[in-house]
Structures are given as C-alpha cells and as structure tokens.
Amino acid sequence: MKKDKGFLNRMSLTAFAVLSQLFWTAVFILQLSEYYMFANIALVVLSLFVVVYIINGRSNPSVKLAWIVPIMIFPLFGGLAYLFFGTKKPMKKITTAISSQEEKTKSLIPGCKGLLNDIKAEDIHIYSQLEYIKRMGFPVYKDTAAKYFPLGENYFESLLEDLKNAKEFIFMEYFIIAEGKMWNSIFDVLKDKAKGGVEVRVMYDDVGCINTLPSDFKATLKNAGIKCQAFNHFVPVLSIVANNRDHRKIAVIDGNIAYTGGVNIADEYINEKERFGHWKDTGVRLEGRAVWGFTHMFLNIWNAFDKSDEDISIFMPRIKAESDGYVVPYGDSPLDNEIFAENVYINIINNAVEYVYIFTPYLIIDTQTITSITLAAKRGVDIRIMVPGIPDKRQAYELARSHYPELIENGVKIYEYTPGFIHAKSFVADDNIAVVGTINLDYRSLYHHFECGCIFYKSGIIDDIKRDFLSTAAKSELVEDPKTKYKITGAIQSIYYAFLRLFAPLL
C-alpha cells in the first residue's frame, strides 16, 4: 500500500472544500450588500432562535456559553460552525442505525443482580457507582482474568501473540491506524489468519485515519480476505456533522480475549517513532466472561452499518477464567443524552476517601469536574494528576496550565511527564477501584466521541496502576508554583486564559 501524497489526498481536498465554501459565502454576502440591513436583521433573528435552542438543550453550561458568544458576534459563520461542529447528536442515519442495533441485541446483556448484591454488602459507594453503570446498559462480570500494560510496547507484544493464536475470529476497532512496524506486523498476522479461515474484521475511524491511510486501504484488506469498515465516512461538503468520531480502541480474539486502553495502531504508541519525546501509554487485556462486553460493543457498531450477523450470541466467550475481582466494560456515545463517561469519573472522585491518581493527556475540564476535584482535595483526599511534559497540541497545553493555579491552591498535585507525552487515560482510587480506557478529560471525549473503558474493583490491576503512577511521577516534575514557572500573571495573560477557557469546548 502506498500512501497518497500531495494535493490530491483527502486532507488537502477537505481544506480546499472548506476554503471554497468560505470564499463563495463571502462573495454571496457582497453581492447582497444593498440588502445588508435586511440580511443582517434576518441573521440576527435566526441567531436568536439558535441561541434559544442551545440554551434549552441538555448540554453542559460551558458548552452552551462557548457557542452562544460566537453565534451572537458572527451570526452567519457562528451558526454554520455550530451546524458543522456543535451538535452532540450524530446525523439521523447514524443514530437510527446504531440505536436499532443496540435495541436488537439488548436481550443479550447478562444480568448481574447477584454480583451487585455481593458488592453492596462490601462497599455501598462502589455498589452505587456500578449500579449506575449497569442502568446505562453495562453489567458487572466475574470469572475474568485481567492484565495491565504500563507501556504501549508491552501491549503490542501481548496483542501480537494473541492474534497469532486466534482460531475462529478477530475483531479490531481503532481510532487511528497508520502504516509502520506496528500495523505491518499486525497485518501480516491478519492476512495469514484470514487465509487459514479465521474471520477477520477491522474497523477504523475515517477522520482519525484521514491522513494516515492510503485510499486503497479497504481494497487491500478485502483482497487479503479481511472485512473492513470506515466509521462515519467523511465526505467534504456533504458531511454536515463531522464531530462524532469513533475514538474507541478494541481488539477481540475468539470471544475469549479482549484488549482496550489508549493505544492506537501507530508506531509512536510503541516508541518505534518519536513524537513529543517518550510516549507513555497504557492498556489492559481481559480473558473470560467480561470479554463479551467489548465483543457486544464492537458488533453493535459493525452490524449497524454492515448486517453481517443475524445472531451475535455465537461470539460469546466459551471459557471461564479465574476471577480477578469484578470487571465492568462500558462505552459512552453521543446517543445516550447523558454525560455518562464524565459521571463515571466524577463519581470516583466524589466517593474517594484516601486518594485519586489520574493519567490524562488533556486537562480541559468544566466547572463540574473542577468543583469535584477541588472539593475532594479540600476534604483531605490526595488528588494527583499526571499530564504531558511535551505537548502534542499547544492550545490544549495552555488550557491545562490555565487550571493549574486553582487546582494547586486547593491542594491538588499536578505532575508533568518531562520525558515526553502522556497518552494514557486512567483513574485509580483508594486501592479498590480503577478505570483504564480511551476517555480523555476533554470535551471531545466526554461529549462528542464514541468511547470505551473498563472498571476494575478488587482486582490486582488496581495495585499495578497505582505503582505505575507512582513510578511515573518519580520521573516527572511536580508543579509547585505555576504562576511564576509559567508566568501566569498580569492582565494580558489572564484575559488570554479566560478566552481559552471560554472556547475550550470548541477545541
């Protein structure tokens, strides 16, 4: 496969299409200049209707404010921007397809009343958290072994070995796939497995891979006997809502083994290619009954757009592994009308007694999350947050730092990973609960994307994550005086940070 180059790749075409639309819109407005007053009144009235619609929506107040300001200042372009990027809901076609598939397979979600009752007798706060998650459609499992990977290299080595041992099927769903050592090694295995009769399906996000995969990628996989889908295919001009991406990372082997975490299939994730210094990422491997949670998630998206399976129960796990505590695979999407993933994080913080340690690449948080974090710190909980020392996005880095003074003044400890970039997304608290997944602390992950994660209670993984955080902190810098260190002083800097935080939901 040769990667497309030059002007004709889709990224260039997309940029050209957007610029063309802006140009012709400007020409249109100039042509109507004699009717400017009437056009302006009409646009202002239209903007007021849009603003009323936003105010009465169910989104976060920070998100509402971030859209209301530009719409009122720039009635035409603010409204167009909201149409393209502002709505949390995917297009009706995507919503209908996924919702109907989820309804069709809802009966295959196992009950877990007995397990929840056991947890309730042990810890009422953990029970409440897991009861909430169960009500959102994600049950508790036991009979599952779990393994934690502190680096993408460890994750890749284990995943490759399991792929080589696949006997029946392989399902892979990733936000980013890029050619290089990691993908080429996996692709060689997938080709051999497909040739040997193993069913192989690969799903990737179309925008996530817009500049990493060649135009013949799907054809190449098809010729190798591999089924392939691009999620939410992006067509310049015609794709009205381009915001709702599949940010999940899932691999399922034979229904008995599953992987998730922050690791995409690209060489920087395994430090074969240097981007932003050393790349710190994490993942988990499940074996046993809880694998069904990820298989079910994958197949619901797959069959929403490719009706491959009449009965997905044939892909259920066939082994019972030795239990390593309680395991809860879960997903979040723009379809659920709830900030589910954020609520999971906030519940962990609110229920913590001793500590909460957090890995996150981005610290772009709303008032609700800030309040939870600072209140927990004020009541004596040891809150530590690990963020990158070398950023991948400058504005995201500045936004994170804009929160430092308030958080640190209230007792939160913030570490910057000086060797490079943190891409891990995990929470661990009080030696009894942890989350590893794909969900960043930013508006895109929490409001717009399809995401997934896995909660662990009373699992050996919890100690592994805690040790990993503490050993990573030893290599990092504790930020003690951000105002002096980052020159967060003066009116100009304050105004700059105020604007950054106002428009943070749009970044």
C-alpha positions as CSV (number, residue, x, y, z in Angstrom):
1,M,0.0,0.0,0.0
2,K,1.4,3.4,-1.0
3,K,0.3,6.4,0.9
4,D,-1.4,9.2,-1.1
5,K,0.8,12.3,-1.4
6,G,0.4,15.9,-2.5
7,F,-2.6,18.0,-3.2
8,L,-5.0,15.2,-4.1
9,N,-5.1,13.5,-0.7
10,R,-8.3,13.8,1.3
11,M,-6.8,16.2,3.8
12,S,-6.0,18.7,1.1
13,L,-9.3,18.2,-0.6
14,T,-11.1,18.8,2.7
15,A,-9.2,22.0,3.4
16,F,-9.8,23.2,-0.2
17,A,-13.6,22.5,0.1
18,V,-13.9,24.4,3.4
19,L,-11.9,27.4,2.0
20,S,-14.1,27.3,-1.2
21,Q,-17.3,27.5,0.9
22,L,-16.0,30.4,2.9
23,F,-15.0,32.2,-0.4
24,W,-18.3,31.8,-2.1
25,T,-20.2,32.7,1.1
26,A,-18.2,36.0,1.2
27,V,-19.0,36.6,-2.5
28,F,-22.7,36.0,-1.9
29,I,-22.8,38.5,1.0
30,L,-21.0,41.1,-1.0
31,Q,-23.5,40.6,-3.9
32,L,-26.3,41.3,-1.4
33,S,-24.7,44.4,0.1
34,E,-27.5,46.6,-1.0
35,Y,-29.8,44.5,1.2
36,Y,-27.3,44.4,4.0
37,M,-29.6,45.9,6.6
38,F,-32.4,43.4,5.9
39,A,-30.0,40.4,5.7
40,N,-28.4,41.5,9.0
41,I,-31.7,41.6,10.7
42,A,-32.7,38.2,9.4
43,L,-29.4,36.7,10.5
44,V,-29.7,38.2,14.0
45,V,-33.2,36.8,14.4
46,L,-32.0,33.4,13.2
47,S,-29.1,33.6,15.6
48,L,-31.5,34.4,18.5
49,F,-33.5,31.2,17.6
50,V,-30.3,29.2,17.5
51,V,-29.3,30.6,20.9
52,V,-32.7,29.8,22.5
53,Y,-32.4,26.3,21.1
54,I,-28.9,25.9,22.6
55,I,-30.0,27.3,26.0
56,N,-32.9,24.9,26.2
57,G,-30.7,21.9,25.3
58,R,-29.3,19.4,27.8
59,S,-25.6,20.2,27.2
60,N,-23.1,21.4,29.7
61,P,-23.4,25.2,30.5
62,S,-19.7,25.7,29.5
63,V,-20.5,24.2,26.1
64,K,-23.6,26.4,25.7
65,L,-21.7,29.6,26.5
66,A,-18.8,28.7,24.2
67,W,-21.3,28.6,21.2
68,I,-23.6,31.5,22.2
69,V,-20.8,34.0,22.1
70,P,-19.5,33.4,18.6
71,I,-23.1,33.0,17.2
72,M,-24.1,36.3,18.6
73,I,-20.9,38.1,17.4
74,F,-20.8,36.4,14.0
75,P,-24.4,35.4,13.2
76,L,-23.7,33.7,9.8
77,F,-20.4,31.9,10.5
78,G,-21.1,31.2,14.1
79,G,-24.3,29.4,13.0
80,L,-22.5,27.5,10.3
81,A,-19.8,26.4,12.7
82,Y,-22.5,25.2,15.2
83,L,-24.1,23.2,12.3
84,F,-20.8,21.5,11.5
85,F,-19.2,21.0,14.9
86,G,-21.6,22.0,17.7
87,T,-24.3,19.3,17.9
88,K,-23.6,16.4,20.2
89,K,-26.0,14.2,18.3
90,P,-24.8,12.3,15.2
91,M,-26.7,12.5,12.0
92,K,-30.1,10.8,12.0
93,K,-28.8,8.0,9.7
94,I,-26.1,7.0,12.2
95,T,-28.3,7.5,15.2
96,T,-31.1,5.3,13.8
97,A,-28.7,2.5,12.7
98,I,-26.8,2.2,16.0
99,S,-29.9,2.7,18.2
100,S,-31.9,0.0,16.4
101,Q,-28.9,-2.5,16.5
102,E,-28.5,-1.8,20.3
103,E,-32.2,-2.4,20.8
104,K,-32.0,-5.7,18.8
105,T,-29.2,-7.1,21.0
106,K,-30.2,-5.7,24.4
107,S,-31.5,-9.0,25.5
108,L,-28.0,-10.4,25.3
109,I,-26.8,-8.2,28.1
110,P,-26.4,-10.5,31.1
111,G,-28.0,-9.9,34.4
112,C,-25.8,-9.2,37.4
113,K,-28.1,-8.7,40.3
114,G,-26.4,-11.3,42.5
115,L,-22.9,-9.7,41.9
116,L,-24.2,-6.3,42.7
117,N,-25.8,-7.5,45.9
118,D,-22.4,-9.0,46.9
119,I,-20.7,-5.7,46.2
120,K,-23.4,-3.8,48.1
121,A,-22.6,-5.9,51.2
122,E,-19.0,-4.9,50.9
123,D,-19.0,-1.3,49.8
124,I,-22.1,0.8,49.3
125,H,-20.3,3.5,47.4
126,I,-18.8,1.1,44.9
127,Y,-22.2,-0.5,44.6
128,S,-23.9,2.8,43.8
129,Q,-21.3,3.5,41.1
130,L,-21.7,0.1,39.5
131,E,-25.5,0.2,39.8
132,Y,-25.5,3.4,37.8
133,I,-23.3,1.9,35.1
134,K,-25.5,-1.2,35.0
135,R,-28.5,1.0,34.5
136,M,-26.7,2.6,31.5
137,G,-26.5,-0.9,30.0
138,F,-23.2,-2.3,31.2
139,P,-23.3,-5.1,33.7
140,V,-20.7,-6.4,36.2
141,Y,-18.7,-9.5,35.4
142,K,-16.6,-12.0,37.3
143,D,-14.8,-15.1,36.0
144,T,-12.4,-12.9,34.2
145,A,-8.6,-12.5,34.4
146,A,-7.0,-9.1,33.8
147,K,-3.6,-7.9,32.9
148,Y,-2.3,-4.3,32.9
149,F,0.3,-2.9,30.4
150,P,2.2,0.2,31.6
151,L,3.6,0.9,28.1
152,G,2.3,0.5,24.5
153,E,5.3,-1.8,23.8
154,N,4.1,-4.3,26.3
155,Y,0.5,-4.1,25.0
156,F,1.7,-4.6,21.4
157,E,3.8,-7.6,22.2
158,S,1.0,-9.4,24.0
159,L,-1.6,-8.4,21.4
160,L,0.5,-9.8,18.5
161,E,1.0,-13.1,20.3
162,D,-2.7,-13.5,20.9
163,L,-3.5,-12.6,17.3
164,K,-1.1,-15.4,16.2
165,N,-3.1,-17.8,18.3
166,A,-6.5,-16.9,17.0
167,K,-8.6,-19.9,15.9
168,E,-12.1,-18.5,15.0
169,F,-12.3,-14.7,14.7
170,I,-10.5,-11.4,15.2
171,F,-12.3,-8.1,15.7
172,M,-10.3,-4.9,15.7
173,E,-11.6,-1.3,16.2
174,Y,-9.2,1.6,16.4
175,F,-9.4,5.4,16.1
176,I,-6.0,5.6,14.3
177,I,-4.3,3.0,12.1
178,A,-1.0,4.1,10.5
179,E,1.4,2.2,8.3
180,G,4.7,1.3,10.1
181,K,6.2,-1.5,12.1
182,M,3.1,-1.9,14.4
183,W,0.5,-2.1,11.7
184,N,2.6,-4.0,9.2
185,S,3.3,-6.7,11.9
186,I,-0.4,-7.0,12.7
187,F,-1.4,-7.0,9.1
188,D,1.0,-9.9,8.3
189,V,-0.7,-11.9,11.0
190,L,-4.2,-10.9,9.9
191,K,-3.5,-12.0,6.3
192,D,-2.2,-15.4,7.4
193,K,-5.2,-15.9,9.7
194,A,-7.8,-14.9,7.1
195,K,-6.1,-17.3,4.6
196,G,-6.4,-20.0,7.2
197,G,-10.2,-19.5,7.6
198,V,-10.2,-17.2,10.7
199,E,-12.8,-14.4,10.2
200,V,-11.1,-11.0,10.5
201,R,-12.9,-7.7,10.8
202,V,-11.2,-4.3,11.0
203,M,-12.9,-1.0,11.8
204,Y,-11.3,2.4,11.9
205,D,-12.4,6.0,12.2
206,D,-12.4,7.8,8.9
207,V,-11.3,11.2,10.2
208,G,-8.9,9.6,12.6
209,C,-7.1,8.0,9.7
210,I,-7.7,10.7,7.1
211,N,-4.0,11.4,6.8
212,T,-2.5,8.1,7.9
213,L,-4.0,5.5,5.5
214,P,-3.9,5.3,1.7
215,S,-7.0,5.5,-0.4
216,D,-6.7,1.8,-1.4
217,F,-6.6,0.6,2.3
218,K,-10.0,-1.1,2.3
219,A,-9.4,-2.7,-1.1
220,T,-6.1,-4.1,0.1
221,L,-7.7,-5.6,3.2
222,K,-10.6,-7.0,1.1
223,N,-8.1,-8.7,-1.3
224,A,-6.5,-10.3,1.7
225,G,-9.8,-11.8,2.8
226,I,-10.3,-9.2,5.7
227,K,-13.6,-7.4,6.2
228,C,-13.2,-3.6,6.7
229,Q,-15.3,-0.6,7.7
230,A,-14.5,3.1,8.0
231,F,-16.7,4.6,10.7
232,N,-18.7,7.7,9.9
233,H,-17.2,8.2,6.4
234,F,-16.2,11.8,5.9
235,V,-17.1,13.5,2.6
236,P,-16.0,17.1,2.2
237,V,-19.0,19.5,1.9
238,L,-21.6,16.7,2.3
239,S,-20.6,15.6,5.8
240,I,-22.6,18.2,7.8
241,V,-21.6,16.9,11.2
242,A,-18.0,15.7,11.4
243,N,-17.7,15.8,15.1
244,N,-18.8,12.4,16.2
245,R,-15.8,10.1,15.9
246,D,-15.1,6.5,17.0
247,H,-12.3,7.1,19.5
248,R,-12.6,3.5,20.9
249,K,-9.7,1.0,20.8
250,I,-10.9,-2.6,21.0
251,A,-9.4,-5.9,19.9
252,V,-11.3,-9.2,20.5
253,I,-9.8,-12.6,19.8
254,D,-12.1,-15.7,19.6
255,G,-14.5,-14.0,22.1
256,N,-12.3,-15.1,24.9
257,I,-9.7,-12.3,25.0
258,A,-10.1,-8.6,24.7
259,Y,-7.8,-5.5,24.7
260,T,-8.5,-1.8,25.3
261,G,-6.7,1.3,26.5
262,G,-5.1,4.3,25.0
263,V,-3.0,2.5,22.4
264,N,-3.8,3.1,18.7
265,I,-2.1,1.2,15.9
266,A,0.8,3.5,15.0
267,D,4.5,3.4,15.7
268,E,4.6,6.4,18.2
269,Y,2.4,4.4,20.5
270,I,5.1,1.7,20.9
271,N,8.0,4.2,20.7
272,E,9.3,3.0,17.4
273,K,8.8,6.5,16.1
274,E,9.5,9.5,18.3
275,R,6.8,12.2,18.5
276,F,6.8,14.5,21.5
277,G,9.5,12.6,23.3
278,H,8.9,9.3,25.1
279,W,5.3,8.1,24.5
280,K,3.7,6.9,27.7
281,D,0.5,4.8,27.1
282,T,-1.3,2.0,28.9
283,G,-3.7,-0.8,28.1
284,V,-5.4,-3.9,29.6
285,R,-6.0,-7.5,28.5
286,L,-9.1,-9.4,29.6
287,E,-9.7,-13.1,29.4
288,G,-13.0,-14.7,30.3
289,R,-16.6,-13.6,30.6
290,A,-16.2,-9.8,30.7
291,V,-14.8,-10.0,27.1
292,W,-18.4,-10.2,26.0
293,G,-18.8,-6.5,27.0
294,F,-16.3,-5.5,24.3
295,T,-17.5,-8.0,21.7
296,H,-21.0,-6.7,22.2
297,M,-19.9,-3.1,21.8
298,F,-17.9,-3.9,18.6
299,L,-20.7,-5.9,17.0
300,N,-23.4,-3.3,17.6
301,I,-21.4,-0.7,15.7
302,W,-20.3,-3.2,13.0
303,N,-23.8,-4.5,12.3
304,A,-25.4,-1.1,12.4
305,F,-23.7,-0.5,9.0
306,D,-22.9,-4.0,7.7
307,K,-25.6,-6.5,8.5
308,S,-23.2,-9.4,8.9
309,D,-24.7,-11.3,11.8
310,E,-28.3,-12.4,12.4
311,D,-27.3,-13.8,15.8
312,I,-24.3,-12.3,17.6
313,S,-24.6,-14.7,20.6
314,I,-22.4,-17.2,18.6
315,F,-19.5,-14.8,19.5
316,M,-19.9,-15.1,23.3
317,P,-17.0,-16.3,25.4
318,R,-16.5,-20.1,25.8
319,I,-14.1,-20.0,28.7
320,K,-14.4,-19.0,32.3
321,A,-11.1,-17.6,33.5
322,E,-10.0,-17.5,37.2
323,S,-11.6,-14.3,38.6
324,D,-9.5,-11.3,39.3
325,G,-12.1,-9.2,41.1
326,Y,-15.1,-7.5,39.4
327,V,-14.8,-6.2,35.8
328,V,-17.1,-3.8,34.0
329,P,-16.5,-3.0,30.3
330,Y,-18.5,0.1,29.3
331,G,-19.0,2.5,26.5
332,D,-20.1,6.1,26.0
333,S,-21.6,7.7,22.9
334,P,-23.4,10.9,21.8
335,L,-26.6,8.8,21.6
336,D,-27.3,8.4,25.3
337,N,-28.3,12.0,26.2
338,E,-26.1,11.8,29.2
339,I,-22.5,12.8,30.1
340,F,-22.0,9.2,31.1
341,A,-18.2,8.9,30.9
342,E,-17.8,12.2,32.9
343,N,-20.2,11.0,35.5
344,V,-18.2,7.8,36.0
345,Y,-15.0,9.9,36.6
346,I,-16.8,12.3,38.9
347,N,-18.4,9.5,41.0
348,I,-14.9,8.1,41.6
349,I,-13.7,11.5,42.8
350,N,-16.7,12.2,44.9
351,N,-16.6,8.8,46.7
352,A,-12.8,8.8,47.2
353,V,-11.6,8.8,50.8
354,E,-7.8,8.5,50.6
355,Y,-6.5,9.2,47.1
356,V,-7.3,9.5,43.4
357,Y,-4.4,9.3,40.8
358,I,-5.2,10.3,37.2
359,F,-3.3,9.9,33.9
360,T,-4.7,12.1,31.2
361,P,-3.2,13.7,28.0
362,Y,-5.5,16.7,28.3
363,L,-6.8,18.6,31.2
364,I,-9.7,20.5,29.6
365,I,-12.3,20.4,32.3
366,D,-15.6,22.0,33.0
367,T,-16.8,23.7,36.2
368,Q,-18.5,20.5,37.5
369,T,-15.2,18.5,37.3
370,I,-13.1,21.3,38.7
371,T,-15.6,21.5,41.7
372,S,-15.4,17.7,42.3
373,I,-11.6,17.7,42.2
374,T,-11.1,20.7,44.4
375,L,-13.8,19.6,47.0
376,A,-12.1,16.2,47.2
377,A,-8.7,17.8,47.8
378,K,-10.2,20.1,50.4
379,R,-11.6,17.2,52.4
380,G,-8.2,15.6,52.5
381,V,-8.2,13.3,49.5
382,D,-4.7,13.0,47.9
383,I,-5.5,14.1,44.3
384,R,-2.7,13.7,41.8
385,I,-2.9,14.4,38.1
386,M,-0.3,13.4,35.5
387,V,-0.2,15.4,32.3
388,P,2.3,15.5,29.4
389,G,5.6,17.4,29.7
390,I,5.8,17.7,26.0
391,P,2.5,18.7,24.3
392,D,1.0,17.4,21.1
393,K,-1.3,20.5,20.8
394,R,-0.1,23.8,22.1
395,Q,-3.5,25.3,22.9
396,A,-4.6,22.2,24.8
397,Y,-1.3,22.5,26.8
398,E,-2.1,26.2,27.6
399,L,-5.6,25.3,28.6
400,A,-4.4,22.7,31.0
401,R,-2.0,25.1,32.6
402,S,-4.7,27.7,33.0
403,H,-6.3,25.3,35.5
404,Y,-3.1,24.8,37.5
405,P,-3.3,27.8,39.9
406,E,-6.9,27.0,41.1
407,L,-6.2,23.3,41.4
408,I,-2.9,23.6,43.2
409,E,-4.1,26.3,45.6
410,N,-6.8,23.8,46.7
411,G,-4.3,21.0,47.4
412,V,-4.2,19.1,44.0
413,K,-0.8,17.8,43.0
414,I,0.0,18.2,39.3
415,Y,2.9,16.4,37.6
416,E,4.2,17.0,34.1
417,Y,5.8,14.0,32.5
418,T,9.1,15.6,31.5
419,P,10.4,12.7,29.3
420,G,7.6,13.2,26.8
421,F,3.9,12.7,26.2
422,I,1.2,11.0,28.4
423,H,-1.5,9.4,26.3
424,A,-2.8,7.1,29.0
425,K,-6.3,7.6,30.3
426,S,-6.9,6.1,33.7
427,F,-8.1,6.7,37.2
428,V,-7.2,4.7,40.3
429,A,-8.6,5.4,43.8
430,D,-8.4,4.1,47.4
431,D,-6.8,0.7,46.4
432,N,-10.2,-0.6,45.4
433,I,-11.4,0.9,42.1
434,A,-9.7,1.8,38.8
435,V,-10.6,2.7,35.2
436,V,-8.5,2.2,32.1
437,G,-9.8,3.2,28.7
438,T,-9.9,5.7,25.8
439,I,-11.7,8.6,27.5
440,N,-9.7,11.8,27.8
441,L,-10.5,14.7,30.2
442,D,-11.7,16.9,27.4
443,Y,-14.9,18.0,25.8
444,R,-14.4,15.8,22.7
445,S,-14.1,12.6,24.6
446,L,-16.8,13.4,27.1
447,Y,-19.4,14.9,24.8
448,H,-18.8,14.0,21.1
449,H,-17.0,10.8,20.7
450,F,-17.8,7.1,20.9
451,E,-15.6,5.9,23.7
452,C,-15.0,2.9,25.9
453,G,-13.4,1.9,29.2
454,C,-13.1,-0.8,31.8
455,I,-13.7,-0.5,35.5
456,F,-12.0,-2.8,37.9
457,Y,-13.0,-3.4,41.5
458,K,-11.0,-5.6,44.0
459,S,-8.6,-6.5,41.1
460,G,-4.8,-7.0,41.1
461,I,-4.7,-4.5,38.3
462,I,-5.5,-1.7,40.8
463,D,-2.2,-2.1,42.5
464,D,-0.4,-2.3,39.2
465,I,-1.9,1.1,38.1
466,K,-1.1,2.7,41.4
467,R,2.6,1.5,41.2
468,D,2.8,2.7,37.6
469,F,1.5,6.1,38.5
470,L,4.0,6.5,41.4
471,S,6.9,5.3,39.4
472,T,6.0,7.6,36.5
473,A,5.6,10.5,39.0
474,A,9.2,9.8,40.1
475,K,10.4,10.6,36.5
476,S,8.2,13.7,36.3
477,E,8.1,17.3,37.6
478,L,5.8,18.3,40.4
479,V,4.4,21.7,39.5
480,E,4.6,23.8,42.7
481,D,4.4,27.5,41.7
482,P,2.7,27.7,38.2
483,K,2.2,31.4,38.3
484,T,5.9,32.0,38.5
485,K,7.0,29.0,36.4
486,Y,4.7,29.7,33.5
487,K,4.4,33.4,34.0
488,I,0.6,33.2,34.7
489,T,0.5,36.8,35.8
490,G,-0.7,40.1,34.5
491,A,-3.9,41.3,32.8
492,I,-3.0,40.1,29.3
493,Q,-2.2,36.6,30.4
494,S,-5.4,36.4,32.5
495,I,-7.5,37.6,29.5
496,Y,-5.8,35.1,27.2
497,Y,-6.5,32.2,29.6
498,A,-10.1,33.5,30.1
499,F,-10.7,33.3,26.3
500,L,-9.1,29.9,26.1
501,R,-11.3,28.5,28.8
502,L,-14.4,30.1,27.3
503,F,-13.9,28.5,24.0
504,A,-12.4,25.2,25.3
505,P,-15.5,23.2,24.4
506,L,-14.9,24.1,20.7
507,L,-11.3,22.9,20.6
